[in-house]
């Protein structure tokens, strides 16, 4: 895992240097692509840097426990559980971050909501569901647009033919 993270950090540093190159800045398409990759790698590199610091502190605490200074032993014994917890948490986070992204994740979605059978209650639920999705999209900063909306005589939602969500 460490080797893979080191390779990601090296790529991150390489892109950081490339983004300062005037030729790449002039080519907006390449600049945009590299900026997007830089931002996605940054989400992995920052926890990795934290992990390396925690590992260093953990190793220092282990050495202090085996050392001759009684005060340092006492402090190290107090710090060890917290450091182990941080280390485990960061390992889990990094393992999760190393899972390859689905290429479909950055694409837009079209969602269809139908009331179905159940009469007015199904229409009420479909309306609540539409509101829930619209709020979810706005909280995430996504653009959402209702393409077609069919409402019953009682102003209950019968059909949202298509709802467009853009990331």
Sine and cosine of phi, psi and omega as CSV:
sin_phi,cos_phi,sin_psi,cos_psi,sin_omega,cos_omega
0.00,0.00,-0.65,0.76,-0.03,-1.00
-0.89,0.45,-0.64,0.77,0.01,-1.00
-0.88,0.47,-0.68,0.73,0.00,-1.00
-0.91,0.42,-0.65,0.76,0.02,-1.00
-0.92,0.40,-0.60,0.80,0.05,-1.00
-0.90,0.43,-0.63,0.77,0.04,-1.00
-0.91,0.42,-0.63,0.78,0.04,-1.00
-0.91,0.41,-0.66,0.75,0.03,-1.00
-0.90,0.45,-0.65,0.76,0.03,-1.00
-0.89,0.46,-0.68,0.74,0.04,-1.00
-0.90,0.43,-0.64,0.76,0.03,-1.00
-0.86,0.51,-0.73,0.68,0.01,-1.00
-0.90,0.43,-0.63,0.77,0.01,-1.00
-0.89,0.45,-0.68,0.73,0.01,-1.00
-0.93,0.38,-0.62,0.78,0.04,-1.00
-0.85,0.53,-0.66,0.75,0.04,-1.00
-0.94,0.35,-0.66,0.75,-0.02,-1.00
-0.90,0.44,-0.56,0.83,-0.01,-1.00
-0.93,0.38,-0.26,0.96,0.06,-1.00
-1.00,-0.03,-0.10,0.99,0.00,-1.00
-0.96,0.30,0.82,-0.58,-0.02,-1.00
-0.87,0.50,-0.53,0.85,0.01,-1.00
-0.91,0.41,-0.64,0.77,0.02,-1.00
-0.95,0.30,-0.61,0.79,0.04,-1.00
-0.88,0.47,-0.59,0.80,0.01,-1.00
-0.93,0.36,-0.51,0.86,0.01,-1.00
-1.00,-0.02,1.00,-0.08,-0.11,-0.99
-0.87,0.49,-0.58,0.81,-0.01,-1.00
-0.90,0.43,-0.74,0.68,0.01,-1.00
-0.92,0.40,-0.65,0.76,0.01,-1.00
-0.88,0.47,-0.69,0.73,0.02,-1.00
-0.90,0.44,-0.67,0.74,0.01,-1.00
-0.89,0.45,-0.72,0.69,0.00,-1.00
-0.93,0.38,-0.60,0.80,0.03,-1.00
-0.89,0.45,-0.66,0.75,0.01,-1.00
-0.91,0.42,-0.69,0.73,0.02,-1.00
-0.91,0.41,-0.63,0.77,0.02,-1.00
-0.87,0.49,-0.71,0.70,-0.02,-1.00
-0.91,0.41,-0.62,0.78,0.01,-1.00
-0.94,0.34,-0.60,0.80,0.04,-1.00
-0.95,0.31,-0.48,0.88,0.00,-1.00
-0.89,0.46,-0.52,0.86,0.02,-1.00
-0.92,0.39,-0.38,0.93,0.03,-1.00
-1.00,-0.09,-0.64,0.77,-0.11,-0.99
-0.92,0.38,-0.65,0.76,-0.02,-1.00
-0.87,0.49,-0.76,0.65,0.08,-1.00
-0.90,0.45,-0.53,0.85,0.03,-1.00
-0.90,0.43,-0.65,0.76,0.05,-1.00
-0.89,0.45,-0.67,0.74,0.07,-1.00
-0.87,0.49,-0.68,0.73,-0.02,-1.00
-0.87,0.49,-0.68,0.73,0.01,-1.00
-0.90,0.43,-0.63,0.77,0.04,-1.00
-0.90,0.43,-0.70,0.72,0.00,-1.00
-0.90,0.43,-0.65,0.76,0.05,-1.00
-0.88,0.48,-0.68,0.74,0.04,-1.00
-0.88,0.48,-0.70,0.72,0.03,-1.00
-0.90,0.43,-0.62,0.79,-0.01,-1.00
-0.90,0.43,-0.71,0.70,0.02,-1.00
-0.90,0.43,-0.64,0.77,0.03,-1.00
-0.90,0.44,-0.65,0.76,0.01,-1.00
-0.91,0.42,-0.64,0.77,0.03,-1.00
-0.89,0.45,-0.66,0.75,0.03,-1.00
-0.92,0.40,-0.60,0.80,-0.01,-1.00
-0.92,0.40,-0.58,0.82,0.03,-1.00
-0.90,0.44,-0.60,0.80,0.00,-1.00
-1.00,0.08,-0.07,1.00,-0.04,-1.00
-0.98,0.20,-0.06,-1.00,-0.07,-1.00
-0.99,-0.13,-0.31,0.95,-0.04,-1.00
-0.98,0.22,0.89,-0.46,-0.07,-1.00
-0.92,0.40,-0.62,0.78,0.01,-1.00
-0.90,0.43,-0.67,0.74,0.02,-1.00
-0.91,0.41,-0.62,0.79,0.05,-1.00
-0.86,0.50,-0.71,0.70,-0.03,-1.00
-0.89,0.45,-0.72,0.69,0.02,-1.00
-0.89,0.45,-0.67,0.74,-0.01,-1.00
-0.90,0.43,-0.64,0.77,0.03,-1.00
-0.90,0.44,-0.58,0.82,0.03,-1.00
-0.95,0.33,-0.58,0.81,-0.05,-1.00
-0.98,0.18,-0.46,0.89,-0.12,-0.99
-0.81,0.59,-0.76,0.66,-0.02,-1.00
-0.87,0.49,-0.66,0.75,0.01,-1.00
-0.91,0.41,-0.65,0.76,0.02,-1.00
-0.92,0.40,-0.65,0.76,0.04,-1.00
-0.89,0.45,-0.64,0.77,0.02,-1.00
-0.90,0.43,-0.71,0.71,0.04,-1.00
-0.88,0.47,-0.68,0.73,-0.02,-1.00
-0.88,0.47,-0.72,0.69,0.00,-1.00
-0.90,0.44,-0.66,0.75,0.00,-1.00
-0.89,0.46,-0.72,0.69,0.00,-1.00
-0.92,0.39,-0.59,0.81,0.05,-1.00
-0.88,0.47,-0.69,0.72,0.03,-1.00
-0.90,0.44,-0.68,0.74,0.01,-1.00
-0.89,0.45,-0.69,0.72,0.00,-1.00
-0.92,0.40,-0.63,0.78,0.05,-1.00
-0.87,0.49,-0.66,0.75,0.02,-1.00
-0.91,0.42,-0.65,0.76,-0.02,-1.00
-0.94,0.34,-0.41,0.91,-0.01,-1.00
-0.99,0.17,-0.16,0.99,0.06,-1.00
-0.91,0.41,0.79,-0.62,-0.06,-1.00
-0.88,0.48,0.63,-0.78,0.03,-1.00
-0.97,0.26,0.56,-0.83,0.10,-0.99
-0.97,0.25,0.76,-0.65,-0.01,-1.00
-0.89,0.46,-0.31,0.95,0.00,-1.00
-0.99,0.16,-0.18,0.98,-0.08,-1.00
-0.88,0.48,-0.55,0.84,-0.07,-1.00
-1.00,-0.03,0.13,0.99,-0.03,-1.00
-1.00,-0.08,0.28,-0.96,0.00,-1.00
-0.98,0.21,0.26,-0.97,-0.01,-1.00
-0.74,-0.67,0.54,-0.84,0.12,-0.99
-0.87,-0.49,0.80,-0.60,-0.11,-0.99
-0.87,-0.49,0.69,-0.72,0.05,-1.00
-0.89,-0.45,0.78,-0.63,0.02,-1.00
-0.88,-0.48,0.82,-0.57,0.05,-1.00
-0.86,-0.52,0.53,-0.85,0.00,-1.00
-0.95,0.32,-0.59,0.81,0.02,-1.00
0.95,0.32,-0.30,-0.95,0.00,-1.00
-0.99,0.11,0.47,-0.89,-0.01,-1.00
0.76,-0.64,0.01,1.00,0.09,-1.00
0.93,0.37,-0.65,-0.76,-0.08,-1.00
-0.89,0.45,-0.58,0.82,-0.01,-1.00
-0.90,0.43,-0.62,0.79,0.04,-1.00
-0.92,0.40,-0.60,0.80,0.04,-1.00
-0.92,0.38,-0.65,0.76,0.05,-1.00
-0.88,0.47,-0.69,0.72,0.01,-1.00
-0.89,0.45,-0.67,0.74,0.02,-1.00
-0.89,0.46,-0.63,0.78,0.05,-1.00
-0.91,0.42,-0.68,0.74,0.05,-1.00
-0.89,0.45,-0.64,0.77,0.00,-1.00
-0.90,0.43,-0.67,0.74,0.04,-1.00
-0.87,0.49,-0.73,0.68,0.02,-1.00
-0.87,0.48,-0.64,0.77,0.00,-1.00
-0.89,0.45,-0.71,0.70,0.01,-1.00
-0.91,0.42,-0.64,0.77,0.00,-1.00
-0.90,0.43,-0.66,0.75,0.04,-1.00
-0.91,0.41,-0.66,0.75,0.02,-1.00
-0.86,0.51,-0.70,0.71,0.00,-1.00
-0.90,0.44,-0.67,0.74,-0.02,-1.00
-0.92,0.38,-0.60,0.80,0.04,-1.00
-0.91,0.41,-0.56,0.83,0.01,-1.00
-0.99,0.15,-0.16,0.99,-0.03,-1.00
0.99,0.14,0.32,0.95,0.02,-1.00
-1.00,0.00,0.46,-0.89,0.10,-1.00
-1.00,0.04,0.73,-0.69,0.04,-1.00
-0.74,-0.67,0.71,-0.71,0.01,-1.00
-0.69,-0.73,0.72,-0.70,0.08,-1.00
-1.00,0.08,0.87,-0.50,-0.06,-1.00
-0.99,0.16,-0.71,0.71,-0.01,-1.00
-0.55,-0.83,0.70,-0.72,-0.05,-1.00
-0.74,-0.67,0.79,-0.61,0.05,-1.00
-0.90,-0.43,0.81,-0.58,-0.06,-1.00
-0.87,-0.50,0.60,-0.80,0.02,-1.00
-0.98,0.20,0.08,-1.00,0.01,-1.00
-0.88,0.47,-0.49,0.87,0.01,-1.00
-1.00,0.05,0.25,0.97,-0.02,-1.00
0.87,0.49,0.54,0.84,0.10,-1.00
-0.99,-0.16,0.54,-0.84,-0.04,-1.00
-0.96,0.29,0.83,-0.56,0.04,-1.00
-0.98,-0.18,-0.65,0.76,-0.09,-1.00
-0.38,-0.93,0.74,-0.67,0.26,-0.97
-0.94,-0.34,0.98,-0.20,-0.11,-0.99
-0.87,0.49,-0.72,0.70,0.01,-1.00
-0.49,-0.87,0.69,-0.73,0.12,-0.99
-0.84,-0.55,0.82,-0.57,-0.09,-1.00
-0.99,-0.14,0.82,-0.57,0.05,-1.00
-0.88,-0.47,0.85,-0.53,0.03,-1.00
-0.93,-0.38,0.70,-0.71,-0.02,-1.00
-0.99,0.15,0.00,0.00,0.00,0.00
